[in-house]
Amino acid sequence: MKPILVSIVLAATATFGVGCVECTELGCDSGVTVTVTGFSAATQGKLPATVKVCAGAAAGTQCQTFTVNETACTADTTGSECSVEEGSLRAFLYAETEGTFDVTVEVKDAAGAILFDGSVSTEAVDNKPNGDACEPTCHNADAKLTIP
């Protein structure tokens, strides 16, 4: 009698969705957030500054150039964001960033002189905003550099 009861419970679960996972519809973007501390002190009196941020690994590197002046930070092309807050530059570079990869940052002053050139390795982590059983999966990383 027990095998029949188990079969009925399993059939009801499959038919009526008992135990199914319901997913929300939150989205996410893959990419790397780059924070450069000491940015404002290094560029004081030398604006506008040009900042080139690159992220990539053996599969390819993606770069974005930002222009920073006294009131704004803008990306030279669409697809990335930046800001200067509390003396630090913060940029988000949209990219498919899986595994370990390198991030490079070059800061030039208004005359084109290099004020900072640095790099760091970082590793992306999976982000599943709708839960482990739901899509999408985004890959995000943080890279922190300091201008001495």
C-alpha positions, 0 to 999 in steps of 0.5 A, spaced: 500 500 500 505 504 501 508 504 494 501 506 491 501 512 496 508 514 494 506 514 487 500 518 488 504 524 492 509 524 486 504 524 481 500 530 485 507 534 486 509 533 478 502 535 476 500 541 481 507 544 482 508 543 489 515 544 491 517 548 484 521 554 485 518 561 483 523 566 480 523 573 481 525 577 474 530 581 477 536 583 472 543 584 473 549 586 469 556 583 468 562 587 469 567 590 474 567 596 479 574 599 479 575 604 485 581 609 485 583 612 491 587 618 491 584 620 485 582 628 487 589 629 490 593 627 484 589 631 479 587 637 483 589 643 478 590 638 472 583 637 470 580 635 465 583 628 466 583 622 462 582 615 465 583 609 461 580 603 464 581 596 461 579 589 464 580 582 461 584 576 460 587 571 455 580 571 452 580 578 450 581 585 453 575 591 454 577 598 455 573 604 456 576 611 457 573 617 461 573 624 462 573 627 468 572 635 470 570 639 476 563 637 475 562 631 472 565 624 470 563 621 463 564 615 459 567 617 452 562 611 449 556 608 452 556 602 456 560 604 462 559 609 468 563 613 473 563 618 478 568 621 483 566 621 490 570 623 497 576 623 493 576 617 489 574 615 482 569 609 481 568 606 474 563 601 472 566 597 466 560 593 463 564 586 461 563 579 461 568 578 466 569 570 469 574 567 473 581 571 474 583 577 470 587 583 470 584 591 471 589 596 468 588 604 470 591 610 466 590 617 469 593 623 464 592 630 466 590 635 461 596 636 458 597 628 457 602 627 462 601 620 465 599 621 473 598 614 474 599 607 471 597 601 475 594 594 475 591 589 479 588 582 478 581 580 481 576 575 480 569 575 478 564 572 483 557 569 480 551 573 482 544 570 481 539 576 484 533 571 483 536 565 487 541 559 485 535 556 481 534 562 477 537 566 471 540 570 470 547 569 472 552 575 472 559 575 473 562 581 478 568 583 480 571 589 484 578 592 483 581 597 488 587 601 486 591 607 490 594 613 487 600 614 492 
